[in-house]
Amino acid sequence: MTMKYLPIEKKLFEKNRKKVSGLLAPSSLLVLNSNDIYPTSSDGNLNFKQHSDIFYLSGVDQEESILVMFPDASEPKHREILFLKETNETIAIWEGEKLSKESAFTTSGISTVYWLDQFETIFKTLMSEAEHIYINTNEHLRAKVETETREDRFIKWCKEAYPAHSYKRLSPIMHNVRAVKEPEEIELMQKACDITESAFKRVLEFIKPGVWEYEIEAELIHEFIRKRSDGFAYTPIIASGFNACVLHYIENNQQVKDGDLILMDIGAEYANYDADLTRCVPGNGRFSPRQKEVYNAVLRVQREAIQLLRPGTSLKEYHVEVGKLMENELLGLKLIDKTDIKNQKPEWPAYKKYFMHGTSHYIGLDTHDVGSWVEPIQAGNVFTCEPGIYIPEESLGVRIENDLVVTDAAPFDLMKKIPVEIEEIEGLMNRS
């Protein structure tokens, strides 16, 4: 099965499985299911998007796939098993190439591959040996799931078929392991960021008063796909003027006016890994004095905040420190004063009037990736850093966002080549 992205060496997935195996209780197996293909209406479907956990452990990017890991299985060949949808000539003609047993091994490094119709029989043999089963539930803090997933249906079936087994949570293990990226993962994220850079530079030459936000979106997706991306990592925000003060503005249906600042929160996906960039550019190619003032205030906060992303730092303390940096800049911009600070409520500091969201989140196989919010930051974590100032009364919103790898030294900026200085942005927008 061929994807748009280039093949990934199977050693990444072998390493990932080894890490997870070492964290399972004795006599335990785990089961991971692919995402469903979600229907729209009639015979329509949404595009398939693989579940991040099964991709992380196998590299399999195909619907109706199941991964079983049972490190203590008496049969060595049953310690890692893939179950795949059986392919044939008819499927190949109607739907395209699917994984064969041979190509599944090349992709994942898993040598034991069965077709799906054998799952229940083989699973029964495995469960007769296992004491515990790790099931995968969505425990992301921001998750709001209203549909029943393939994973949900499996868990319901499994608990009915095997009620006497001990059930354990896989999510804490996956959150812990996935949060620290392997070098190969950083390379894939760098590729997503490089594609994003290319698209950003493309639109700098395209933007002018009178263009529509959706035309900017079209230029971006064109560049993403021609560089082997599957498209946007998340729904893009192309917000001109007042729209930039709406944090999740995704309509992208307004015309850019002369004098507007355009906030673009965009990112390419590559090999299921995400980039997350925000840049603000002037619709007419020149920042106004006020736009410069606010933009540079946000840039100063971002630069100082990035340096706080160090191993051992608590994310709670980090956000408090960034709040102090922002408070200082808002005083300088005369958006708040000493009285506002004196009268502020502890749970809603004065700076929150103009900077109401968090500064950083994990990023990786998901844009809001998994990771602990209570454990200290570790080397190998990858975070966004995205302070912003939003002034609705001035129809002006500025956010600047880069993706950073935490290291034992200074954070490594995956977006260091993407223009951020006012002079560089203006220079690229005004090239004749």
Secondary structure as the mmCIF struct_conf table of DSSP 4:
data_model
#
loop_
_struct_conf.conf_type_id
_struct_conf.id
_struct_conf.beg_label_comp_id
_struct_conf.beg_label_asym_id
_struct_conf.beg_label_seq_id
_struct_conf.end_label_comp_id
_struct_conf.end_label_asym_id
_struct_conf.end_label_seq_id
BEND BEND1 LYS A 4 TYR A 5
HELX_LH_PP_P HELX_LH_PP_P1 LEU A 6 PRO A 7
TURN_TY1_P TURN_TY1_P1 LYS A 10 LYS A 10
HELX_RH_AL_P HELX_RH_AL_P1 LYS A 11 SER A 21
TURN_TY1_P TURN_TY1_P2 GLY A 22 LEU A 23
BEND BEND2 LEU A 24 LEU A 24
HELX_LH_PP_P HELX_LH_PP_P2 ALA A 25 ALA A 25
TURN_TY1_P TURN_TY1_P3 PRO A 26 SER A 27
STRN STRN1 SER A 28 ASN A 33
HELX_LH_PP_P HELX_LH_PP_P3 SER A 34 TYR A 38
STRN STRN2 PRO A 39 PRO A 39
BEND BEND3 SER A 41 SER A 41
TURN_TY1_P TURN_TY1_P4 SER A 42 ASP A 43
STRN STRN3 ASN A 45 ASN A 45
HELX_LH_PP_P HELX_LH_PP_P4 LEU A 46 PHE A 48
HELX_RH_AL_P HELX_RH_AL_P2 SER A 52 SER A 58
TURN_TY1_P TURN_TY1_P5 GLU A 63 GLU A 64
STRN STRN4 ILE A 66 MET A 69
TURN_TY1_P TURN_TY1_P6 PRO A 71 ASP A 72
BEND BEND4 SER A 74 GLU A 75
HELX_RH_3T_P HELX_RH_3T_P1 PRO A 76 HIS A 78
BEND BEND5 ARG A 79 ARG A 79
STRN STRN5 GLU A 80 LEU A 84
HELX_LH_PP_P HELX_LH_PP_P5 LYS A 85 THR A 87
HELX_RH_AL_P HELX_RH_AL_P3 GLU A 89 GLU A 95
HELX_RH_AL_P HELX_RH_AL_P4 LYS A 101 SER A 108
STRN STRN6 THR A 112 TRP A 115
HELX_RH_3T_P HELX_RH_3T_P2 LEU A 116 GLN A 118
HELX_RH_AL_P HELX_RH_AL_P5 PHE A 119 GLU A 129
BEND BEND6 GLU A 131 GLU A 131
STRN STRN7 HIS A 132 ILE A 135
TURN_TY1_P TURN_TY1_P7 LEU A 141 ARG A 142
BEND BEND7 THR A 147 THR A 147
HELX_LH_PP_P HELX_LH_PP_P6 GLU A 148 THR A 149
HELX_RH_AL_P HELX_RH_AL_P6 ARG A 150 ALA A 161
TURN_TY1_P TURN_TY1_P8 PRO A 163 ALA A 164
BEND BEND8 HIS A 165 HIS A 165
STRN STRN8 SER A 166 ARG A 169
HELX_RH_AL_P HELX_RH_AL_P7 SER A 171 ARG A 178
TURN_TY1_P TURN_TY1_P9 ALA A 179 ALA A 179
BEND BEND9 VAL A 180 VAL A 180
HELX_RH_AL_P HELX_RH_AL_P8 PRO A 183 PHE A 206
TURN_TY1_P TURN_TY1_P10 PRO A 209 GLY A 210
STRN STRN9 TRP A 212 TRP A 212
HELX_RH_AL_P HELX_RH_AL_P9 GLU A 213 ARG A 226
TURN_TY1_P TURN_TY1_P11 LYS A 227 ARG A 228
STRN STRN10 GLY A 231 PHE A 232
BEND BEND10 ALA A 233 TYR A 234
STRN STRN11 ILE A 237 SER A 240
HELX_RH_3T_P HELX_RH_3T_P3 GLY A 241 CYS A 245
BEND BEND11 VAL A 246 VAL A 246
TURN_TY1_P TURN_TY1_P12 LEU A 247 HIS A 248
STRN STRN12 GLN A 255 GLN A 255
HELX_LH_PP_P HELX_LH_PP_P7 VAL A 256 LYS A 257
TURN_TY1_P TURN_TY1_P13 ASP A 258 GLY A 259
STRN STRN13 LEU A 261 ILE A 266
STRN STRN14 ALA A 268 TYR A 270
TURN_TY1_P TURN_TY1_P14 ALA A 271 ASN A 272
STRN STRN15 TYR A 273 ASP A 274
STRN STRN16 LEU A 277 PRO A 282
TURN_TY1_P TURN_TY1_P15 GLY A 283 ASN A 284
BEND BEND12 GLY A 285 ARG A 286
HELX_RH_AL_P HELX_RH_AL_P10 PRO A 289 LEU A 308
TURN_TY1_P TURN_TY1_P16 PRO A 311 GLY A 312
HELX_RH_AL_P HELX_RH_AL_P11 LEU A 315 GLY A 332
TURN_TY1_P TURN_TY1_P17 LEU A 333 LYS A 334
BEND BEND13 LEU A 335 ILE A 336
HELX_RH_AL_P HELX_RH_AL_P12 LYS A 338 LYS A 342
TURN_TY1_P TURN_TY1_P18 ASN A 343 ASN A 343
STRN STRN17 LYS A 345 LYS A 345
TURN_TY1_P TURN_TY1_P19 PRO A 346 GLU A 347
STRN STRN18 TRP A 348 TRP A 348
HELX_RH_3T_P HELX_RH_3T_P4 ALA A 350 LYS A 353
TURN_TY1_P TURN_TY1_P20 TYR A 354 TYR A 354
BEND BEND14 HIS A 357 HIS A 357
BEND BEND15 THR A 359 THR A 359
STRN STRN19 TYR A 362 TYR A 362
BEND BEND16 GLY A 364 HIS A 368
BEND BEND17 TRP A 373 GLU A 375
HELX_LH_PP_P HELX_LH_PP_P8 PRO A 376 ILE A 377
TURN_TY1_P TURN_TY1_P21 ALA A 379 GLY A 380
STRN STRN20 VAL A 382 CYS A 385
STRN STRN21 GLY A 388 ILE A 391
HELX_RH_3T_P HELX_RH_3T_P5 PRO A 392 GLU A 394
TURN_TY1_P TURN_TY1_P22 SER A 395 SER A 395
STRN STRN22 LEU A 396 ARG A 399
STRN STRN23 GLU A 401 GLU A 401
STRN STRN24 ASN A 402 VAL A 405
BEND BEND18 ASP A 408 ALA A 410
HELX_LH_PP_P HELX_LH_PP_P9 PRO A 411 PRO A 411
STRN STRN25 PHE A 412 ASP A 413
TURN_TY1_P TURN_TY1_P23 LEU A 414 LYS A 417
BEND BEND19 ILE A 418 ILE A 418
BEND BEND20 GLU A 421 GLU A 421
HELX_RH_AL_P HELX_RH_AL_P13 ILE A 422 MET A 429
TURN_TY1_P TURN_TY1_P24 ASN A 430 ASN A 430
#
